[in-house]
Amino acid sequence: MSIERTLSAVNDSNRNPSSLKEAVGPISGERFMRRLLTREFAPPESLAALPKSERKALGYLVRAVRRWAEVYSIQEGSDGKARFYPTRATKNQIIRASEHNPEILSPYTVVLKAPDGNFDTVPMHQAYSRIIESTNVIGLLRDATKATKDKELKNYLKAKVHALQTGDWEEADKEWLSRDDEPLVDIVIGFYDTYTDRFLGRKYAAEAWTGVLNIEATKESQQFVDAFLENWAQKTGNTKPKVKVRVDETRIMSGQAGHEEGELRWTANSLPCQPELRRKIGSKFTIFDPSFDDIYRARSEAFDKYIHSGRLSGIPKSLIRTGILRRVMGHEIGHSLVPEGIEKRIGAHKNWFNELYCDLISLDGYFDIPQVYTHNREHEVAFAAHFSNGFLQHKLYKRTGEMGNYLPSHAIILKACIDSDAVHPLDGCLTWKDISEVRKTIHTLTDKVTKLGKDGIEIDVQQFRDEMFDDSIYDQILQTKSN
């Protein structure tokens, strides 16, 4: 299929989503295709303190993020393939074809099938060019560029417009990460993360957010990040990567970032996605403060429900929020520490394994930095929150049938702690006698998973999962509850 015919097929879908049915996949109904995923939050108090120029720029950016959801509605589908691959294509067919055309597995392409049976690709910025044009996202970004008086933000917005037109994503990421401080107003908009591609876990999807900087929370969080990375560098002998954090009073999230339920409801995100690019230019993760507050309430209830009351004595409620937040931060840091080359070596296991690795890096590293604790039991709260969140992931799985990438991590860590007798069930909850035994188990598992990440191949990771993953462990714990 020529690039002209490929673009024609996809651009037809920009005007009429149903025309994609033959090109890349089925449509589950007009209602589904018109669902625009956005999450909007009340304006933060800090909005009033923004200079007039930045408030004006933010207004344009909010509109751009809202409209970016329309691009995601074209990508999203009713099955794991979403709209990234032909309907009847198998995994083996796609992988074999990629040996001759590496662009087939590029995160930034849509795969189509020609009448002769061969596969072809089209870059996403071209595939969705007409819908991007019709939403006026680029025009709104240009309006924001004119409105802001922040020169570095201007440069970034110009680079982002250029990326949406040309596919030069790396240059925009460089501009985003190049500044030493954080802008009062920030935006992420483009194609990132592979959550929507549940077929091969390769393709990026449309997502966006914008918000206002929480200055004090960002400063405090960066101190935690720096202490965490310094400890990691001393333990491993490796050079610490450049990792920035932003606590964002988010106004709106959309597309892949706009999901409302379960693990799809984001509290944080780390970019860029590509490990090699993280090593090259650094990374930044954003904490979505209002979204985190929503999730915190659910996780706090789970903490009270699934951690035995005997372990909760003396723990103030405020400490639970701190422990949950910092565990999330440690996890996001972990994405910048994933062993090099892991994506190629462990294949289809990379997504859930990366989440397990990041969870362990977070929990193990948290034990080693008492100098930043706000309370002497802060690290205990962090792993207790991790355990209790596993029950929520299990509950979501039983309701939806979607395993996701997080449940295996939670279940594997919990099984290791129960097998070592560091943690045990009691009356439908979890408890432990000695925090040092939990620490020892997590440290041992972290070493094992790190070695597997550095040297293991796909079959090794599969054997590890077969040995360690048992989602029924949650039902077994709940069954110990007294009648």
Secondary structure, 3 states (H helix, E strand, C coil): CCHHHHHHHHHHHHHCHHHHHHHCCCCCCHHHHCCCCEEECCCCHHHHHCCHHHHHHHHHHHHHHHHHHHHHHHHCCCCCCCCCCCCCCCHHHHHHHHCCCHHHHCCCEEEEECCCCCEEEEEHHHHCHHHHHHHCHHHHHHHHHHHCCCHHHHHHHHHHHHHHHHCCHHHHHHHHHHCCCCCCEEEEEEEECCCCCCCCCCCCEEEEEEEEECHHHHHHHHHHHHHHHHHHHHHHCCCCCCEEEEEEEEEEEEEHHHCCCHHHCCCEEEECCCHHHHHHHCEEEEEEHHHHHHHHHHHHHHHHHHECHHHHCCCCHHHHHHHHHHHHHHHHHHCCCCCCCHHHHHHHHHHHHHHHHHHHHHHHHHCCCHHHCCCCCHHHHHHHHHHHHHHHHHHHHHHHCCCCCCHHHHHHHHHHHHHCCCCEEECCEEECCCHHHHHHHHHHHHHHHHHHHHHCCHHHHHHHHHHHCCCCHHHHHHCCCCC
